Amino acid sequence: MLDLRMAQELDLGKYPVLVVDDESDNLDAFRFNFGRTFKLLLAGSGEEALALARQHEVAVIVTDQRMPKMTGLDLLKAAREIRPDAVGIIVTAFTDVDVLIEAINLGRIYRYVTKPWDSKELRGVLTHAVERHALVRDNRRLQEQLDAYVGMLSKEAHSAFSFGAVVGESPALRDVLARVEQVAQTASTVLLRGETGTGKEMVARAIHINSARESKPFVRVNCAALAPGVLESELFGHEKGSFTGAVARRLGRFEMADGGTLFLDEVGDLPLDVQVKLLRVLQERELERVGGAETIRVDVRIVSATHRDLEKQIADGTFREDFYYRLNVFPIFLPPLRDRTSDIPLLAEHFLQKYAAGAGKAVRGLDASAVAALCAYPWPGNVRELENVIERALILARGPEITAADLEFTRRPLPGVPAAASRPGDPARPLGERLQEQERAAIVAAIDAAQGNIAHAARALGINRSTLYYRLRKHGLEHLLPMKDAADPGGAASGS
């Protein structure tokens, strides 16, 4: 039912009403009764009306049914090709009611009015017809805007989750991307393993975006965030009255994801009873809503993720072995950031560019001390923690570059550095102490980037091997030396 308040908001005179009648007296009556309220276009024949419709926007077409050469229904059918959103009204004095009712039922016309018409009644019909046209027009525009927005989001998603958009060049990351590319185009179930903050949800979205299901929904469920009593309803849905508070039927995440991908995040936190029910859905591809008896078929690809040791949970009896094997069809391990140190500078620059505009600072990059400190830190929170550290450093930065003094690591000290000295940004610490720490971090980062090759690390640091040996011992980093070099440093003590 149309909102009657809309007439008060609409300017009816902005919406042209085309009136068609082969009798001029009837056209004069329309002009007299409605000319001050509506913008009228008058035509004495169907051919003249179609010509006007080609020349002008038309919101409503009011036509006599019985006219020479062309009936009102024939006119409205032809006008629909020109003005598909125009609302059609038939005015008739003849016994065409059955034909007109059928036309209404088929959606060919909006209303019919019998002659002689009542001006008050016809004014109401015309007003509602204009409202209807305005609603259809506005809904179409909204749909076009929505389609454009969805298209934009789709392009952004493709850009954000395409393989070329992933930041990093380390062998460990490239191995992950190779496996994602292999499995994306299949329908196989995928299990993502890795520490918190390694990017499991991003990889899950990349699998979906690069699959044949990309146009269908990607639905995420955080299994750890929902109480056991709510989780089953969230996954499978429920029927009205199935429990207290179930005031209406609700679709579960499986039905929402039908045809697409369901991402079960933190799957290691699922209760055993829910694991049993999920196992059946994965095996049979069918489910029943809570409180319902209807069996519902679903076509859903499952991508799950966990940071937990599922094998240990199986041994402890908190995770079902059969459920594990259903999930673990194609496992992908996401390495921690500390195992892909060469990606840290690239990621740091990426996050710097991401947040620089919002911080309102002209920070152009990171200096060597900051890069060294970032590479030396163990990153227990992985990529997510790195992003937070860079955003925070942008706020603290006082110069054109982020330095080690701008970095605040909040969870663990740097390797081998006492906890009290683990914050490079603490201005109360002596400058010499901070410089020593930065030198130590740079050495650790260089050796890690050179994969233990002392000659390559020394070259990268701009010093000779003997000096590097000396500084390794000075900072208590002998454990980084290869076995042969540790046993026979070759005159390392002579360095300075």
N, C-alpha and C positions, 0 to 999 in steps of 0.2 A: 504494500500500500504506500502511495506517495505521501510525502510529508506536506501537509497543507500549509505549514508555515513557510514553505519555500516560495509561495506566491508573493509573500510580503518582501522577500529578499530579492526576487527576480524583477528585473525591469522588463515587463512583458512587451514593451514597445521595441525592444532590440531583437525580437525573434520573429522574422517574417512569416505571415500566415497566407498561403496561396488559396484563394477561393475560386472554385470553378463551377460555373452554371451557364447553361445556354440561354437562360432567361434573364434579361437585363434588370427586371424588377427585383429579382432575388439578389442580384449583386448589389443593387442600390440599398436593399434592406440590410445587408451585411455591413455596408459602408456606414449607414446611419447608426446602427446599433453598436458596432464594435470598432469603428474607425479611430476613435479617440484613445482606445486602450491598446489595440494591437496594430502592428505595421502590416497592412493588408496589400496583397498583390492580387488583382482581379483578372480573371480570364473567362472568355465566353465559349471556349471549346477545349477539348483535350489537347489538340495540337498547339494552341496558343499557350496552354498551361505548361507543356513540356518545354516550349521555347523560353518561357519565363524561368523555369527551374534551371535551365542551363545558364541563364544570365545572372541569377541571384541565389544567395543562400536561402534555403527554405526550411523552416522548423516544422510546420504543420501544413498539410494539404487537406482542405475541406472541399469535397466534390459531390455534385449531384450524381446519382447512379444512372439515370436514364438520360443520355445525351446522344445526339446524332453522331454517327461514325465511331464513337468510342465510349464505352460505359465507364462509370467511375472506377470499377474494379480493374478494368483494363488500363485506365490511366495510372492508377496507383502502382500497378505492376510495372509499367514502363518507367514511371518516375523513380521507382526504387533503384533502377540502374544508374540514375543521375544523382539522386539524393537519398542514399541508403538509410540515413538517420531521420529522415522526415517522417512524422507521425501521420498516418492516414485516417481520415474520418469521412464516412459516407452519409450524405443527406438524401433521403428518398421519401416519396409520397406513395410508392407502389408496394405491392405485396412481394417484396424481395427478401423478407425477413429470414427465411430459411437459408437462402444463399449467403446473406450477410453474416448470420451466426456462424455458418461454416467457415467463412473468411476470417472471422474473429478467432475462431478455434485454431485455424491454421497460421495465425499470426500475420495475416495479410493486411488487416486493418486494425485500428485501435478501438474505435467505437462506431456505431451508426446512430443517426438522429432522424426521426420521422418528421415529415412536413404535416402541418405547419409547426415550426419549431417555436419553443418558448425562449425568449432572449436571455432570461436569467439562467435557465438550464443550460443553454448552448454556451453562454459565457463561462460557466463552470467547466463544461467539457473542454472548451478551448484552453482555459487556464491549466487544467490538468495535462492536456496534450503538450503544451509548451514546457511544463515542468518535466514531463517524461522525456521530451527531446533533450532538455538541458542535462538531465541525469545521464542519459545515454551518451551524450557528447562528452560530459565530464568524466564519466567512467572510462570511455575510450581513451581520452587523453591521459588519465591516470594509468591505464594499462600500458599505453605506449611509453610513458615515463618509467613505469615499473620494468617493462621489458628492456628499455635502454639501460636502466640501473643494474638489472640482473646481468645484462650483457657486459657492462663495465666490470661488475664484480667477477664475472667469469674470466674476463681477460686478465684482471688483476690476480685472480687465483692461479691462472695458467702461468703468469709471469712469476708470481711468488713461489710456486711449487714446481716449476719446471726444473729439470736437472741442471740447466745452465745457470739458474739463479742461486744455486747453493753456494755458500761462501766457504772456501777451503780447497786446498790442493793436496792434502796429506794422503799417503797411500791408504791409510785406514778409512778415511772418508770416501775415497774413490771406490774402495771395495764395497762399502755400503751402497753407494749409488748404483754400482753395477748390479748388485743383487735386487735392488728396488726396480731397476729397469727390466730385469729378467722376469720378475713376478708380476709387474703391474698389469700387463695385458692378459694375464690368466685369471681364472676365477678362484685360485687357491687361497686357502686360509693362511694368514700370516701372523706370526708371533714376533713382536718387537721386544728385545731384551736390552737392558742398559740402565745405568744409574739415573737418578732424578736429574732433569735438566739437560739431557743429551739430545733432545729434539725428537722424541718418539711420536708425538702428535703431528709434528710437521712432516715426518716421514709417512705416517698413515695418510695424511691429506695428499701427499705427493703420489702415493700409490693409487688413491681414488681419482685424482685429477688426470693421471696418465693412463687410466683404464678405460674400457668400453662403457663403464658406468658413470662417466664424468657428468652427464646431464641429469643424473638421478641424485637423490639426497645423500649427503654425508652426515650421519647422525652419531654424536659422541655420547657415551655414558661413562661417568666417573664412578666406577664400582666402589671406590673407597669413600665417596662423599655421601652415599645414600644409606639410610638405615636399612637393616635386613627386611623389616616389614614393608618398607616402601619400594625396595629394589625390584621385587617380583612384579608389582603393579607397573613400575616404570618400564620394565623390559617387555612385558607381555600385554599390558593394558588391563582394564577391568570393565565389568558390566555395571550398570546402574543398580544400586542397592546391594552390591556384593560385600560391602563392609560399611561401617559407620563413616559417613562423609562422602561416600560414592554417590553423589547426587545425579550423575550422568555417566553414560558410557565414555570411556577414554581409550584412545589408541595407545599402544605401547611403542617403545622405540623400534622394535622389530618391524611393526607395520609401517611406522613412519619412514623407515629406511628401505622399504620394499623396492627392489630394483636397483638399489644403490649399495652403500657400504655402511656397516655398523662398526664403530670403533669402541671396543671395550677397554677403556683405560684402567690401569691398576687392577687387572683381572686377578692378580694374586690375592686380592682382598675379598674375593667372593665367598660367601658362606657355603658350606658343603651342600645344603639342601637346594640352593639356587644353582650350584654347579650341576647337580643331577638333572634339573629341569632344562638347563641350557644344553646339556649333553644331548637330550632328546631332540631339541630344536635343531641343533647342528647336524644330527644324524638324519632326521626325518624331514627337515625344512617345513615343519608345521607346528602350530601352537594353539592353546586355548587361553582366552583372556581369563583373568581371575574372576571367579563366580560365573563363568560361562561354560556352555557345553559345545558350542560350535567350533569345529576344527578349521583353522585358518592357515592356508598355504602362504609361505613367504619366500621370496627370492632375494636373499641378502648375502653379501660377501662379508665375512668376519675378519677384521684386523684387530688384534688384541695387543696389549702392552703391559709390561710389568718391570719393576726394578727389583723384585724379590727373587730369592733363590727357590724356584719352583721344585727343583729336585729335592732340596732339603725339606720343603713343605710336604712333598709326597712321602718322604721317609718319616716325617713327624705325624702324618695322618691328617693334615689340614688342607691337602689339595689332592683331588682324585686323579689317579694315574690315567684312567681312560679319558677323562676330560683333557688332561695335559696333552695326550697324543692327538686329540681332535684339534687342539689349538696349534700344536707345534708342527704343522704340515710343512711350512716354509719359515724357518727361524732367521731373523736378522739381528745381529748384535751391533748396537750402537756404541762405539768406543768412547770412553771418558775423554774429556778435553786434555787431560794430562798426557794421554797417549797420542795426541795429535798436536803437539806443541807448535809445529810449523804453521798451523791454522790460526793460532792465537792473534798474531799481528793483523792478519786479514780480517778476522772477525771484529777485532777492536776498532779498526778503521771503519768497518761497515756500521757498527753501532754508533761510532762518533758521528758519521754522516747522518744517521737516522735521527739523532737527538740534538744535533748542533743548532738547527733552526729554532727548535722549541726552547732551548736554553738561552737564546738571545745573546750568544757570545760568538765572537769571531775566532774560534779555535780551529786551527787548520790541520792539526794532527797530533801525533804522540812523539815525544823525543826518545832518544835511545835508552835513557834510564827507565822510562815508563815501560817500554817494550821489554826490556830485560826483566823488570820486576813482574810483569804479567806472565812472561814465559817461565819464571821460576816458581810461581805460585801453583799449588796442587789442584785448585779448582774443585773442591768437593761439591759445589753446586753446578759445575759444568757451564754450558753455554748460557744458561739462564742467569747464573751468578755473574759471568763476565759482562753480560748486557747491563746488569744492575750496577756493577762497579764503574763501567764507562759512563753511564748516565749520571752517577753520583760525582764522578771526577769532573765532568763538564760543569757541574754546578760549582765545584770547589776551585776550578782552574782560574788562575789570575793572569796568566800570560797567553801568548798566541799558540802554545803547545801544552798538552797534558804532560806533566812530569811525574816521576815516581812519588814526589811529595804530595801530589794531588790524589793518589790512589789510596783507598781505604779497603783493606781486606778484612772481612768481619768474622770469618769462621775458623781459620787455622793460620798458624804462623808459617812463614817461609821455611823451606826445608833447612834444618840445621841451625836456624836462628832462634834464640830464646824468645818465648812468648812476649816478654816485655818490650822486645825490640822489633816486633813483627809488623809494626804499622809505619810504612814509609812516610805517611803523611803527618806524623806527630812532630810538630815544630819544636817541641821541648827537648828532643834528643839532640846531642851535639852533631854539628855538621860533619865532622870527621867520621863519626859512627855511621851516619846515613850514607856517606860516600863509599865507605867500606862495604856496606850492605849492597849498594848498587853495583859495585865492582863484582862482588860475589855472585849476584844474580845474573849479571851479564855473562860471566864465565859459565855458569850452569846452563844458561840458555844457548850459548854458542856450542857447547859440547853436545847438548841434546839435539840441536839442529844439524850438527855434523855427524849424528848417530855414533858418537864415541870416537871419531877420527880426530886425534889430537892435532895433527898437522893442519887439517882443514879448519878446526876451531881456532887455532892460533892465527891463521891467515885471516879469518873473518874478524878477529879482534884487533888485527893490526899489530901483533906482537910476534916474537919468535917462539919456538917450542920451549926453549930453556926458560924463558920468562914465564910462559904459561905453567910449566911444571912448578916453578917457584911459587907462583900465586895459588896454585891448587893446594900446595902444602900449607901456605900461609893461611888459607881460609878453611883448612881441614877438609878438603875435598878429594883426598887421595883415592877414595872409593870410586871416583869417576874415571880413574886411570885404567886403561886396558891392563890385563894381567902381565903381559911382557914388559910394558912400560913401568908398571909399579915395581917389578922386580929389579929392573935395570934402567933407571931414568936417563942414563946417558949424560951425566953432567948437569942435571937439572938444578943442582944446588948453586951453580955458578950464576944463575940468572938473578936479575934484580927487578 
